[in-house]
Amino acid sequence: QVQLVESGGGLVQPGGSLRLSCATSGSIFKISSMGWYRQTPGKQRELVARVLSSGTPVYADSVKGRFTIARDNAKGTVHLQMNNLKPEDTAVYYCNAAQIVPVPYDYWGQGTQVTVSS
């Protein structure tokens, strides 16, 4: 089992910045890739950013140039630096860790609220 705990959400004005952090515990050796997703009421959860097993980061088009994801394999953490935040970034953000072996499985954190409003 892998446990994920997010932190760093909150209320910020448009144009501001926030840094989300996700700490892992448990069988972290099973983790292949990690990332951040977000969800708003009535919509499906969507990818924000992900670090692949190769170390390559991938971003949703809507956050490219504004968000930066970084993973520390030694510490089992992943961070999301969010700059120039917009009201449309308002959502609950979830940390995700993907396991490939022995069977594919997705682990999720409890979510942290990010609200961008003046």
N, C-alpha and C positions, 0 to 999 in steps of 0.2 A: 504493500500500500504506500501511496504517496499523499502527503498532506500539503496543501498550498494555503498560504495566508497572505492576503493583499493588505496594503496600507498606502496612505498618501492621497486619498480622494478628498474632495471638499468643494467649496464654493469659490469661484474666481471670476474676475471681470473679463470681458472680451479683450483679447490681446495679452492676457496674463499667461502664467506658466504654472504647471504642476508636475510633480514627479511621483509616479506610482512605483511601488516596490512589491515584489512577490518573493516570499521566502518558502523554501521547500524543506520537508523533513520526511523521514521514512526511507523507503527503498529508492533513493534518487538515482541510483545507478541504472535503473530501468528507463530513465527519461531519455528520449531521443531528441525532441525539439520542444521549445517553449515559446509561448506567445501571449498576446493580449487580444481579447475580443470585447465587444461592447453590445449593449442591447437597450433599446428604448421600448416603452409600452406599445404593444400591438405589432412589434416588428421582430423579425428573426435576429438571432445573435449574429454579428458580423465580425470578420477579421479586421483587426486594426494593424497589428504588426506581429511578426514571428521571426524567431531565429531558427533556421534549419539546422539539422544535425551537422551539416558542413560548416556551420558558423555564419552562413550568408543570411543577412536580414532581408525580409520582404515586408512591404508596406501596402496598405490600401491606398488607392490613388488620392483619396480625400485627405490623407494626412502626410503625404510625401512632402518633404521639405520643412515640416513643422514638428514631427515626432521623431524620436530616436529611441530605438530599443537596444538594450545591452544585456548580455547574459554573462554571469560569472559562474563557470562550471565548478570551480573549486568550492565556492560558497553555496552553490545551489540556489542562486538568486537570479531574478530577471527584473530589469527596471525599464520604465517607459518615461522618457522625458518628453513632456508635451509643452510646446511653445506656441505663441500666437494662437491661443485657444479661441474658438468660435462658439457661438450659441448652439450650433448644430453638433458640436462635440459632446453636448450634454447627454449622459447615458450612465448606466451601471457598467463598470469595466470589470471583466473577469480574467483572471490569470488561468492559463491552460498549460498542461504538461502532457505530452503525447508519449505513450509507450508503444513500442513496436514488438518487442519480444518479452515474454514468450507468446503473448497474444496482443493484438492492437487494442489499446484502451486509452481513453481521454480522462485525465484528472482535471477538476475544476476547483477554483477557489470560491469563496462565498460571495464575492463581488464587492466593489467599492463605488460609491456614488460620486460622479463628477458633474458639477453643475456650473455652467458658464452663463453668467447673467450680470447685467448692470443694475 
